Amino acid sequence: MTTKIKDTTDKLVYGHEGWLEDYVFHYHAGDSIMTKFNWGHDMTHDGLPRLEIISLKAYAPDGTEEEVTAKETGKDYIDLTAETDQEGMYLFTTAYDNCYAELPGNKWKIGTRKDFPDAVNVGRYVQSATACVFVGHDGTHDVYDVKLPTSVIPVSPDFRAGHELTFEVKTDGKPQASDDVKFIFMAEDGNKVVDMKTDENGIIKVTPEEPGVYGIIARYVVDSDSEDYEKIHYTATHCFRVKEHDHSDHH
């Protein structure tokens, strides 16, 4: 029996976002690579979004854009798949960009100030999720510098316990400072959340102390000079798996 997963797309006005989680697979050039697209708040599942309004892409180590196919699983995540022809770090990405108007009575509608001139406020909500998938043994760990509307991207990541990791928060490819960053460890007994912030250059440094799945969420709000909306609400996530040893797991 297939379970219908509830549509919670519009809860993004209250803080829902997507994140990508890899599978414990080892890949070679020519393999299909996969990741899970999840949805909820602070990396706790709650329904799924409408896929038709989300951009799904993958990038090869040299920046070549790869087509992504999405498959519903009947569970609280969606499988994303892309093809490979290179060794190195592939980057899965999702992106969302839409306006919501808050109406009296705490009601929200998709649209701009022109659509709802009497709205209490109108915001543009811009989100992205990224995840790295390493292919092969000898490729570079560098990540292609894709210019998403908002992003959290690792710098030459070595996802091993005890290693310091550096991440950059960016807006349209440029450094972005944020005072609202969450570093999350998805432990078996529930998520462990540490509040952080970037430096003035959008840099975050973290050191995962044990193997497992971790995530970073960066949120920030900026004023808009558009007549269509008053503020832009940015949310970027990056999820990654930390191991004791590099890439020792196999299909």
Rosetta blueprint (number, residue, H / E / L):
1 M L
2 T L
3 T L
4 K L
5 I L
6 K L
7 D E
8 T L
9 T H
10 D H
11 K H
12 L H
13 V H
14 Y H
15 G L
16 H L
17 E E
18 G E
19 W E
20 L E
21 E E
22 D E
23 Y L
24 V L
25 F L
26 H L
27 Y E
28 H L
29 A L
30 G L
31 D L
32 S E
33 I E
34 M E
35 T E
36 K E
37 F E
38 N E
39 W E
40 G E
41 H E
42 D L
43 M L
44 T E
45 H E
46 D L
47 G L
48 L E
49 P L
50 R L
51 L H
52 E H
53 I H
54 I L
55 S E
56 L E
57 K E
58 A E
59 Y E
60 A L
61 P L
62 D L
63 G L
64 T L
65 E E
66 E E
67 E L
68 V L
69 T E
70 A E
71 K E
72 E E
73 T L
74 G L
75 K L
76 D L
77 Y L
78 I E
79 D E
80 L E
81 T E
82 A E
83 E E
84 T L
85 D L
86 Q L
87 E L
88 G E
89 M E
90 Y E
91 L E
92 F E
93 T E
94 T E
95 A E
96 Y E
97 D E
98 N E
99 C E
100 Y E
101 A E
102 E E
103 L E
104 P L
105 G L
106 N L
107 K E
108 W E
109 K E
110 I E
111 G L
112 T L
113 R L
114 K L
115 D L
116 F L
117 P L
118 D L
119 A L
120 V L
121 N E
122 V E
123 G E
124 R E
125 Y E
126 V E
127 Q E
128 S E
129 A E
130 T E
131 A E
132 C E
133 V E
134 F E
135 V E
136 G L
137 H L
138 D L
139 G L
140 T L
141 H L
142 D L
143 V L
144 Y L
145 D L
146 V L
147 K L
148 L L
149 P L
150 T E
151 S E
152 V E
153 I E
154 P E
155 V L
156 S L
157 P L
158 D L
159 F L
160 R E
161 A L
162 G L
163 H L
164 E L
165 L E
166 T E
167 F E
168 E E
169 V E
170 K E
171 T E
172 D L
173 G L
174 K E
175 P E
176 Q L
177 A L
178 S L
179 D L
180 D E
181 V E
182 K E
183 F E
184 I E
185 F E
186 M E
187 A E
188 E L
189 D L
190 G E
191 N E
192 K E
193 V E
194 V E
195 D E
196 M E
197 K L
198 T L
199 D L
200 E L
201 N L
202 G L
203 I E
204 I E
205 K E
206 V E
207 T L
208 P L
209 E L
210 E L
211 P L
212 G E
213 V E
214 Y E
215 G E
216 I E
217 I E
218 A E
219 R E
220 Y E
221 V E
222 V E
223 D E
224 S L
225 D L
226 S L
227 E L
228 D L
229 Y L
230 E L
231 K E
232 I E
233 H E
234 Y E
235 T E
236 A E
237 T E
238 H E
239 C E
240 F E
241 R E
242 V E
243 K E
244 E L
245 H L
246 D L
247 H L
248 S L
249 D L
250 H L
251 H L
